[in-house]
Amino acid sequence: MSGDPPAPRWRTTDRLLARLIDRTRLVDRGAVLFDRLRSRLVCSWAPEGALHAYNALAYGSSPSYQPGGDGFRDELFPWEWRAIDAFFPPPPARVLVGGAGGGREALQLAARGYEVIAFDPVRELVGAMPATAGGPARAMGYVGSYETLPAVRAVDGTTMSLQEHAPFAAGICGWASVAHVRTDHARVAALRAMAALVAGPILLSVYAPTWLPSARSGVRGGISRWLYGDGAMFLPGIGWVQTFDEAELRKLIERAGLELLALDTSPAIDNWPHAIVRTRL
């Protein structure tokens, strides 16, 4: 007599319902395919102006990117604090934050005692960024982009040059913001423009590829590689971004002529690919 438990017996209706539930995975696969197809079409055919307008719309209208709004993250990531603690000079050093959004990095640094100047191209986000002042700990926000540096403007339209405050002791290219810059040439120029204002370390983060093209031959492999394109992607919540693996991130830093002080592209769930760079001495 065998000691094995008897095999479970399922009713016919249970088996039919289980198969029906299993078939719903086709919807998930279709959604993934739709996302990739939409991403490829937008990245390939949408004009430059439309992509910039979409990013401004997505970020400027979402409470997730505005202090006090639903879903706004007001804390720095652990990997950001580790990089800052290891490489930034202590407060009250002056720090430049680009692509600052609603001021997540700027406000946290100011709370620690740094003097911060931050800029972002979306006027609505800069307007929502609360300015702080009081002794050396302060954060001021301006409208501007990497492409316009060193020129920025206040929300009221007053223009100024960040050269008036240079050199900054450290800098942050805000949360994967350089990945939103459209071309390789412009991304190199963005890093050089930051480095021209910052005499010390710059924290840079990027988006890692969320999926990789198939290596299979044939039609399916070809379609997969076409959908992947050059690694650029479009997602409704963040707009157009360029993704980077470690090799591409190293190439970007090298083309910008910057010295690489540290690099972490580990796939840990709480990590974003990031580097610490500075102007070559």
C-alpha positions as CSV (number, residue, x, y, z in Angstrom):
1,M,0.0,0.0,0.0
2,S,1.5,3.3,-1.1
3,G,1.9,6.1,1.4
4,D,1.6,8.8,-1.3
5,P,-1.4,11.1,-0.8
6,P,-4.1,10.7,-3.5
7,A,-4.1,13.0,-6.4
8,P,-6.6,15.9,-6.0
9,R,-9.7,15.6,-8.0
10,W,-11.0,18.8,-9.6
11,R,-14.5,19.3,-10.7
12,T,-15.0,19.9,-14.4
13,T,-16.2,23.4,-13.8
14,D,-13.0,24.1,-11.7
15,R,-10.8,23.0,-14.5
16,L,-12.7,25.1,-17.1
17,L,-12.6,28.2,-14.9
18,A,-8.8,27.6,-14.3
19,R,-8.2,27.5,-18.1
20,L,-10.3,30.6,-18.6
21,I,-8.3,32.5,-15.9
22,D,-5.1,31.3,-17.6
23,R,-6.2,32.6,-20.9
24,T,-6.5,36.1,-19.5
25,R,-2.7,36.3,-19.6
26,L,-3.1,37.0,-23.3
27,V,-4.4,40.5,-22.2
28,D,-1.2,41.1,-20.2
29,R,0.9,40.0,-23.2
30,G,-1.1,42.3,-25.4
31,A,-0.6,45.2,-23.1
32,V,3.2,44.7,-23.0
33,L,3.2,44.5,-26.8
34,F,1.1,47.6,-27.1
35,D,3.4,49.5,-24.7
36,R,6.5,48.5,-26.7
37,L,4.9,49.3,-30.0
38,R,3.6,52.7,-28.8
39,S,7.1,53.4,-27.4
40,R,8.8,52.6,-30.7
41,L,6.3,54.6,-32.8
42,V,6.5,57.7,-30.5
43,C,10.3,57.5,-30.3
44,S,10.6,57.1,-34.0
45,W,8.0,59.5,-35.4
46,A,7.0,62.1,-32.8
47,P,8.6,65.5,-33.5
48,E,10.9,67.2,-31.1
49,G,8.5,69.8,-30.1
50,A,5.7,67.3,-29.3
51,L,8.1,65.3,-27.1
52,H,9.1,68.4,-25.1
53,A,5.5,69.5,-24.8
54,Y,4.4,66.0,-23.6
55,N,7.1,66.0,-20.9
56,A,6.0,69.4,-19.7
57,L,2.4,68.2,-19.6
58,A,3.2,64.9,-17.9
59,Y,5.4,66.5,-15.2
60,G,3.7,69.9,-14.8
61,S,0.2,68.5,-14.3
62,S,1.0,65.5,-12.1
63,P,0.8,66.0,-8.3
64,S,3.4,63.2,-8.0
65,Y,6.1,65.7,-8.9
66,Q,4.9,68.6,-6.8
67,P,5.7,69.1,-3.1
68,G,2.6,68.3,-1.0
69,G,1.0,66.4,-3.9
70,D,-0.3,62.9,-3.8
71,G,2.6,60.5,-4.4
72,F,5.3,63.1,-4.2
73,R,8.5,61.5,-2.9
74,D,10.2,64.0,-0.6
75,E,13.0,61.8,0.6
76,L,16.3,61.0,-1.1
77,F,17.0,57.4,-2.0
78,P,19.5,55.5,0.2
79,W,21.9,55.3,-2.8
80,E,21.7,59.1,-3.1
81,W,22.6,59.7,0.5
82,R,25.4,57.2,0.3
83,A,26.9,59.0,-2.7
84,I,26.5,62.4,-1.1
85,D,28.0,61.3,2.2
86,A,31.0,59.7,0.5
87,F,31.8,62.4,-2.1
88,F,30.2,65.8,-1.3
89,P,31.8,68.4,0.9
90,P,30.0,69.1,4.1
91,P,27.4,71.8,4.5
92,P,27.1,74.8,4.1
93,A,28.7,74.1,0.7
94,R,26.9,75.4,-2.4
95,V,25.2,72.7,-4.6
96,L,23.7,73.0,-8.1
97,V,20.8,70.7,-8.9
98,G,19.7,70.3,-12.5
99,G,16.4,68.7,-13.6
100,A,15.2,69.4,-10.1
101,G,11.5,68.8,-10.6
102,G,9.5,70.0,-7.6
103,G,12.7,70.2,-5.5
104,R,13.1,66.7,-3.9
105,E,16.9,66.8,-3.9
106,A,17.1,70.5,-3.3
107,L,14.9,70.6,-0.3
108,Q,16.6,67.6,1.4
109,L,20.0,69.1,0.9
110,A,18.8,72.5,2.2
111,A,17.4,70.7,5.3
112,R,20.8,69.3,5.9
113,G,22.4,72.7,5.8
114,Y,23.5,73.1,2.1
115,E,23.0,76.2,0.1
116,V,21.2,75.0,-3.1
117,I,20.3,76.5,-6.4
118,A,18.1,74.3,-8.5
119,F,16.6,74.5,-12.0
120,D,14.1,72.7,-14.1
121,P,12.5,73.4,-17.5
122,V,8.9,72.9,-16.3
123,R,7.7,76.3,-14.9
124,E,4.9,74.7,-13.0
125,L,7.3,72.5,-11.0
126,V,9.6,75.4,-10.2
127,G,6.6,77.5,-9.1
128,A,5.5,74.7,-6.8
129,M,9.0,74.3,-5.3
130,P,9.0,76.1,-1.9
131,A,11.9,78.5,-1.6
132,T,13.7,78.3,1.8
133,A,16.0,80.9,3.3
134,G,17.7,81.4,6.6
135,G,21.4,81.4,7.2
136,P,23.5,79.2,4.9
137,A,20.7,76.7,4.5
138,R,18.5,77.7,1.6
139,A,17.1,76.4,-1.7
140,M,16.2,78.6,-4.6
141,G,14.5,77.4,-7.8
142,Y,14.8,78.7,-11.3
143,V,13.4,77.8,-14.7
144,G,16.0,76.5,-17.0
145,S,17.4,73.4,-18.7
146,Y,20.8,71.9,-19.4
147,E,20.6,73.3,-22.9
148,T,20.2,76.9,-21.7
149,L,23.0,76.8,-19.1
150,P,24.3,79.0,-17.6
151,A,21.2,81.1,-18.2
152,V,18.1,80.6,-16.1
153,R,15.2,82.7,-15.1
154,A,13.0,83.2,-12.1
155,V,9.3,82.3,-12.2
156,D,8.5,86.0,-12.7
157,G,10.7,86.0,-15.9
158,T,13.8,87.7,-14.5
159,T,16.9,86.2,-16.2
160,M,20.2,85.5,-14.5
161,S,23.4,83.6,-15.1
162,L,24.5,80.9,-12.8
163,Q,28.1,82.0,-13.5
164,E,27.3,84.6,-10.8
165,H,27.3,81.8,-8.2
166,A,30.0,79.6,-9.7
167,P,31.9,77.6,-8.8
168,F,29.6,75.3,-7.0
169,A,31.2,72.9,-4.6
170,A,29.0,69.9,-5.9
171,G,26.2,69.1,-8.2
172,I,23.4,66.7,-8.9
173,C,21.8,65.9,-12.2
174,G,18.4,65.2,-10.7
175,W,16.9,61.8,-10.7
176,A,17.8,60.4,-14.2
177,S,17.1,63.9,-15.7
178,V,20.0,63.7,-18.2
179,A,18.2,60.6,-19.7
180,H,15.4,63.0,-20.9
181,V,17.9,65.0,-23.0
182,R,17.1,63.9,-26.6
183,T,20.4,63.3,-28.4
184,D,23.8,61.9,-27.5
185,H,25.4,65.2,-28.6
186,A,23.0,67.2,-26.3
187,R,23.6,64.8,-23.4
188,V,27.4,65.3,-23.7
189,A,26.9,69.0,-23.8
190,A,24.6,68.9,-20.7
191,L,27.3,67.2,-18.7
192,R,29.9,69.6,-19.9
193,A,27.7,72.5,-19.0
194,M,27.2,71.2,-15.5
195,A,30.9,70.5,-15.1
196,A,31.7,74.1,-16.2
197,L,29.8,75.4,-13.2
198,V,30.7,72.8,-10.6
199,A,34.2,72.5,-9.3
200,G,33.6,69.3,-7.3
201,P,31.7,66.0,-7.6
202,I,28.5,65.6,-9.7
203,L,26.0,62.8,-9.0
204,L,24.5,61.5,-12.2
205,S,21.8,58.8,-12.5
206,V,20.1,57.2,-15.5
207,Y,17.4,54.7,-16.5
208,A,18.5,51.1,-17.0
209,P,16.9,49.2,-19.9
210,T,13.6,47.7,-18.7
211,W,13.9,44.9,-21.3
212,L,16.4,43.7,-23.9
213,P,15.9,42.7,-27.5
214,S,15.8,39.0,-28.4
215,A,18.9,37.4,-29.8
216,R,16.8,34.9,-31.8
217,S,17.0,34.8,-35.5
218,G,14.0,35.0,-37.8
219,V,10.9,37.2,-37.8
220,R,10.3,37.2,-34.1
221,G,13.8,38.1,-33.3
222,G,13.8,40.9,-35.9
223,I,10.6,42.4,-34.5
224,S,12.0,42.3,-31.0
225,R,15.1,44.2,-32.1
226,W,13.0,46.7,-34.0
227,L,10.8,47.3,-31.0
228,Y,13.9,47.9,-28.9
229,G,15.4,50.4,-31.3
230,D,18.4,52.2,-29.8
231,G,17.3,51.8,-26.2
232,A,15.1,54.9,-26.1
233,M,11.7,54.4,-24.7
234,F,8.4,56.3,-24.1
235,L,6.3,55.7,-21.0
236,P,3.1,57.7,-20.3
237,G,4.2,58.7,-16.8
238,I,7.7,59.9,-17.7
239,G,7.7,60.7,-21.4
240,W,10.7,60.0,-23.6
241,V,13.9,58.7,-22.0
242,Q,17.1,57.2,-23.2
243,T,18.2,54.0,-21.3
244,F,21.8,53.1,-20.5
245,D,23.6,49.9,-19.6
246,E,26.9,50.2,-17.8
247,A,28.9,50.3,-21.1
248,E,26.8,53.1,-22.5
249,L,27.0,55.1,-19.3
250,R,30.8,54.8,-19.3
251,K,30.8,56.0,-22.9
252,L,28.7,59.0,-22.1
253,I,31.0,60.1,-19.3
254,E,34.1,59.5,-21.4
255,R,32.7,61.5,-24.3
256,A,31.9,64.4,-21.9
257,G,35.6,64.4,-20.9
258,L,34.8,63.9,-17.2
259,E,36.7,61.9,-14.6
260,L,34.8,58.9,-13.2
261,L,35.1,58.7,-9.4
262,A,32.5,56.0,-8.7
263,L,30.0,53.9,-10.7
264,D,27.2,51.6,-9.4
265,T,24.9,49.8,-11.9
266,S,24.0,46.9,-9.7
267,P,20.5,45.5,-10.2
268,A,19.5,45.8,-6.6
269,I,15.8,46.7,-6.2
270,D,16.6,49.9,-4.3
271,N,19.4,51.1,-6.6
272,W,19.4,53.3,-9.7
273,P,22.4,53.2,-12.1
274,H,24.5,56.2,-11.0
275,A,27.9,57.6,-11.1
276,I,30.0,60.3,-9.5
277,V,32.0,62.4,-12.0
278,R,34.0,65.6,-12.0
279,T,36.0,67.8,-14.3
280,R,39.4,66.2,-15.0
281,L,42.0,67.9,-12.8
